[in-house]
């Protein structure tokens, strides 16, 4: 028997990822409205800038942690279970990934995108970065939900971007399907 994995813990992590991505802009706008944005002098940070730096560092580490937890547990589940139906052509991974257009895109290399492949890329990425977008005010930036992953496989580079909002939806749909199989 493989590692016993509680699906609910994955769904919990997916929900938290979803909350983080949908709350990023709102949080930064709140910080901007409540914290001091003025600098004492040019060489110092404003209260807002200091909080923003801390938030971005926390965000990058936390998002990476949740992604790795979800991806690694999902891959274990995929490798240790056979999700069969009466239709030998049916694939819950394919149905879930294709349900939401734009879950991920390949920017470099040859990557056949799927739930499984996104999980593999999350696990094996050598360079991970979140995409930040400037607020309309120009005084800060928020995470727009895109995670860029880069790495190589057998010496061949790859680069994909995952829209975490859509990936979470696809993953939740995937788990809703496989618990029934």
C-alpha positions as CSV (number, residue, x, y, z in Angstrom):
1,X,0.0,0.0,0.0
2,X,1.2,3.5,-0.8
3,X,1.1,6.6,1.4
4,X,-2.4,7.2,2.6
5,X,-3.3,10.6,1.5
6,X,-6.3,12.5,2.7
7,X,-7.9,14.2,-0.3
8,X,-9.5,16.8,2.0
9,X,-6.1,18.1,2.9
10,X,-5.3,18.8,-0.8
11,X,-8.7,20.4,-1.3
12,X,-8.0,22.6,1.8
13,X,-4.6,23.7,0.3
14,X,-6.3,24.4,-3.0
15,X,-8.9,26.6,-1.2
16,X,-6.2,28.5,0.6
17,X,-4.3,29.1,-2.7
18,X,-7.5,30.3,-4.3
19,X,-8.1,32.7,-1.4
20,X,-4.5,34.0,-1.6
21,X,-4.7,34.7,-5.3
22,X,-8.1,36.4,-5.2
23,X,-7.1,38.4,-2.1
24,X,-3.8,39.8,-3.3
25,X,-5.0,42.9,-5.0
26,X,-7.5,43.7,-2.3
27,X,-4.8,43.4,0.4
28,X,-2.4,45.6,-1.3
29,X,-5.1,48.2,-2.0
30,X,-6.0,48.1,1.7
31,X,-2.3,48.5,2.8
32,X,-2.1,51.5,0.5
33,X,-5.2,53.1,2.0
34,X,-4.2,52.6,5.6
35,X,-0.3,52.7,5.7
36,X,1.9,55.7,5.4
37,X,3.2,55.9,1.8
38,X,5.5,58.9,2.5
39,X,9.3,58.4,2.9
40,X,11.2,60.2,5.6
41,X,14.0,60.6,3.1
42,X,15.0,59.1,-0.3
43,X,17.1,56.4,1.3
44,X,14.4,55.0,3.5
45,X,11.3,52.9,2.8
46,X,7.8,54.1,3.6
47,X,5.7,52.0,5.9
48,X,3.7,50.8,2.9
49,X,6.9,49.8,0.9
50,X,8.2,47.9,3.9
51,X,5.0,46.0,4.3
52,X,4.9,45.3,0.6
53,X,8.4,43.8,0.6
54,X,7.5,41.5,3.5
55,X,4.2,40.5,1.9
56,X,5.8,39.6,-1.4
57,X,8.4,37.4,0.3
58,X,5.7,35.7,2.3
59,X,3.5,35.3,-0.7
60,X,6.3,33.7,-2.9
61,X,7.2,31.2,-0.1
62,X,3.6,30.4,0.8
63,X,2.4,29.9,-2.7
64,X,5.4,27.7,-3.5
65,X,4.7,25.6,-0.5
66,X,1.0,25.1,-1.3
67,X,1.8,24.3,-4.9
68,X,4.4,21.7,-4.0
69,X,2.1,20.1,-1.4
70,X,-0.8,19.9,-3.8
71,X,1.4,18.7,-6.8
72,X,3.4,16.1,-4.9
73,X,0.4,14.5,-3.3
74,X,-1.5,14.6,-6.5
75,X,1.3,12.8,-8.3
76,X,1.5,10.1,-5.6
77,X,-2.2,9.6,-6.0
78,X,-2.0,9.4,-9.8
79,X,0.9,6.9,-9.6
80,X,-0.7,4.6,-7.1
81,X,-4.2,4.5,-8.4
82,X,-6.0,3.4,-11.6
83,X,-9.0,5.5,-12.3
84,X,-10.9,3.3,-14.7
85,X,-14.4,3.6,-16.1
86,X,-16.4,1.6,-18.6
87,X,-14.9,3.9,-21.3
88,X,-11.2,2.9,-21.8
89,X,-10.6,6.2,-23.5
90,X,-11.8,8.3,-20.6
91,X,-9.2,10.3,-18.7
92,X,-10.2,12.4,-15.6
93,X,-7.0,14.4,-16.0
94,X,-7.8,15.4,-19.6
95,X,-11.4,16.2,-18.8
96,X,-10.4,18.4,-15.8
97,X,-7.6,20.2,-17.5
98,X,-9.6,21.0,-20.7
99,X,-12.7,22.1,-18.7
100,X,-11.1,25.5,-18.0
101,X,-9.3,27.1,-21.0
102,X,-6.0,28.8,-20.3
103,X,-5.0,26.8,-17.2
104,X,-1.4,26.8,-18.4
105,X,0.7,27.7,-21.5
106,X,4.0,26.6,-22.7
107,X,6.4,29.4,-23.6
108,X,9.5,27.3,-24.3
109,X,10.1,23.7,-25.0
110,X,7.7,20.9,-25.8
111,X,5.3,20.3,-23.0
112,X,2.0,18.4,-23.4
113,X,0.1,20.3,-20.8
114,X,-2.2,18.4,-18.4
115,X,-2.9,18.2,-14.6
116,X,-0.2,15.6,-14.4
117,X,2.4,17.7,-16.4
118,X,1.6,20.9,-14.4
119,X,2.2,19.0,-11.2
120,X,5.5,17.6,-12.6
121,X,6.6,21.1,-13.6
122,X,5.7,22.5,-10.2
123,X,7.8,19.7,-8.5
124,X,10.8,19.9,-10.8
125,X,11.0,23.7,-11.6
126,X,14.4,25.2,-11.0
127,X,13.1,28.8,-11.3
128,X,9.7,29.8,-10.0
129,X,8.3,33.3,-10.0
130,X,5.0,35.0,-9.5
131,X,3.8,37.6,-11.9
132,X,3.1,41.0,-10.3
133,X,1.0,43.8,-11.8
134,X,1.3,47.4,-10.8
135,X,-1.8,49.0,-9.1
136,X,-3.4,51.8,-11.1
137,X,-2.0,54.3,-8.5
138,X,1.5,53.1,-9.4
139,X,2.3,52.7,-5.6
140,X,2.4,49.0,-5.4
141,X,1.9,45.7,-7.1
142,X,-0.2,42.6,-6.5
143,X,0.0,39.0,-7.7
144,X,-2.2,38.4,-10.7
145,X,-2.4,34.7,-10.1
146,X,0.2,33.6,-12.7
147,X,3.1,31.4,-11.7
148,X,6.0,31.1,-14.2
149,X,8.0,27.8,-13.9
150,X,11.3,27.1,-15.7
151,X,13.5,24.1,-15.8
152,X,15.0,21.5,-18.1
153,X,14.4,17.9,-18.9
154,X,17.3,15.8,-20.3
155,X,19.1,19.1,-21.0
156,X,16.2,20.6,-22.9
157,X,14.8,23.8,-21.4
158,X,11.1,24.3,-20.7
159,X,9.1,27.3,-19.5
160,X,5.4,27.2,-18.6
161,X,3.0,29.6,-17.0
162,X,0.2,28.4,-14.8
163,X,-2.9,30.5,-14.1
164,X,-3.3,29.4,-10.5
165,X,-7.0,30.5,-10.4
166,X,-7.8,28.2,-13.2
167,X,-5.4,25.4,-12.1
168,X,-7.2,25.4,-8.7
169,X,-10.6,25.0,-10.4
170,X,-9.2,22.2,-12.6
171,X,-7.7,20.4,-9.6
172,X,-10.9,20.7,-7.6
173,X,-12.9,19.3,-10.5
174,X,-10.3,16.5,-10.9
175,X,-10.7,15.5,-7.3
176,X,-14.5,15.6,-7.5
177,X,-14.2,13.1,-10.4
178,X,-11.6,10.7,-9.0
179,X,-13.3,10.3,-5.6
180,X,-16.2,8.7,-7.6
181,X,-14.0,6.3,-9.6
